[in-house]
Amino acid sequence: MIVGMGVVTFIPRLLPLLLLSSKTLPKIAIKWLGYIPVAVLSAMLFPALLINDKQVYFSSDNLFLIVSIPTFLVAVKTKSLFATVIAGMLMVAVSRLFQII
C-alpha cells in the first residue's frame, strides 16, 4: 500500500519533468506559473487570518490579522521570505508583549 501510494505520488511529479525538461516554455506560461506560490499561500493563509469559530473575524482583537498588514508590506518591499517571516514573528511577539504589560 505504501509503495503504491509512493508511486501514485511520484508519477505526477516525474512526468512533467521528463516531458518538459527538453522544451522551453513560453514566457506567458513562466509568468503564470510564478503566481502559483502566491495563490496557494493566500488560499492557506486567509482562512487562518479571517475565520475564528467558523465565523468571519474582523476585529481589532484579531492580532494575526492586524500584524499581517505590516508583514505584507515588508514582503512587498523586501521580496524576501526570510525578512517577511522574521518581521511577522517580531511584530506578533512585540504585540503580545505590550498586551501583557
C-alpha positions as CSV (number, residue, x, y, z in Angstrom):
1,M,0.0,0.0,0.0
2,I,2.8,2.4,0.9
3,V,4.8,1.6,-2.2
4,G,1.6,2.1,-4.3
5,M,0.9,5.4,-2.7
6,G,4.5,6.5,-3.3
7,V,4.3,5.5,-7.0
8,V,1.0,7.4,-7.4
9,T,2.5,10.5,-5.8
10,F,5.8,10.2,-7.7
11,I,4.4,9.8,-11.2
12,P,2.6,13.2,-11.5
13,R,5.8,14.8,-10.4
14,L,8.1,12.8,-12.7
15,L,6.0,13.0,-15.9
16,P,6.1,16.8,-16.4
17,L,9.8,16.8,-15.6
18,L,10.5,14.2,-18.2
19,L,8.2,15.7,-20.8
20,L,9.1,19.3,-20.4
21,S,12.8,19.1,-19.5
22,S,14.0,19.4,-23.1
23,K,11.4,22.2,-24.1
24,T,11.3,25.9,-23.4
25,L,8.1,27.2,-22.0
26,P,6.6,30.4,-23.4
27,K,7.2,33.5,-21.4
28,I,3.5,33.8,-20.6
29,A,3.4,30.3,-19.1
30,I,6.5,31.0,-17.0
31,K,4.9,34.3,-15.8
32,W,1.6,32.4,-15.0
33,L,3.5,29.7,-13.1
34,G,5.2,32.4,-11.0
35,Y,1.8,33.3,-9.5
36,I,1.0,29.8,-8.2
37,P,3.0,30.0,-4.9
38,V,1.3,33.3,-4.1
39,A,-2.1,31.9,-4.8
40,V,-1.5,28.7,-2.8
41,L,-0.1,30.7,0.2
42,S,-3.1,33.1,0.1
43,A,-5.5,30.2,0.0
44,M,-3.9,28.7,3.1
45,L,-3.3,32.0,4.9
46,F,-6.6,33.9,4.6
47,P,-8.8,31.4,6.3
48,A,-6.4,31.3,9.2
49,L,-6.4,35.1,9.5
50,L,-10.1,35.7,8.9
51,I,-12.1,32.8,10.4
52,N,-12.5,32.1,14.1
53,D,-15.0,29.7,15.5
54,K,-16.5,29.2,12.0
55,Q,-17.2,32.9,11.6
56,V,-15.5,35.8,9.8
57,Y,-13.5,37.6,12.5
58,F,-12.8,41.2,11.6
59,S,-11.9,42.9,14.8
60,S,-9.2,45.0,16.5
61,D,-8.8,41.9,18.8
62,N,-7.6,39.8,15.8
63,L,-3.9,40.1,16.5
64,F,-2.8,38.0,13.5
65,L,-5.0,40.0,11.0
66,I,-3.6,43.3,12.4
67,V,0.0,42.1,12.2
68,S,-0.4,40.6,8.8
69,I,-0.9,44.1,7.2
70,P,2.6,45.4,8.0
71,T,4.1,42.0,7.4
72,F,2.6,42.1,3.9
73,L,4.2,45.5,3.4
74,V,7.6,44.1,4.5
75,A,7.1,41.2,2.0
76,V,6.3,43.6,-0.9
77,K,9.2,45.9,0.0
78,T,11.9,43.3,0.6
79,K,10.7,40.4,-1.6
80,S,12.5,38.2,0.9
81,L,10.8,35.3,2.6
82,F,13.3,35.4,5.5
83,A,12.7,39.1,6.2
84,T,9.0,38.6,6.0
85,V,8.9,35.7,8.4
86,I,11.2,37.5,10.9
87,A,9.2,40.7,10.7
88,G,5.9,38.9,11.2
89,M,7.3,36.9,14.2
90,L,8.8,40.1,15.8
91,M,5.5,42.0,15.3
92,V,3.5,39.2,16.9
93,A,6.0,39.0,19.8
94,V,6.0,42.7,20.4
95,S,2.2,42.9,20.2
96,R,1.8,40.1,22.7
97,L,4.4,41.7,25.0
98,F,2.5,45.0,25.1
99,Q,-0.8,43.2,25.7
100,I,0.7,41.5,28.8
101,I,2.2,44.7,30.2
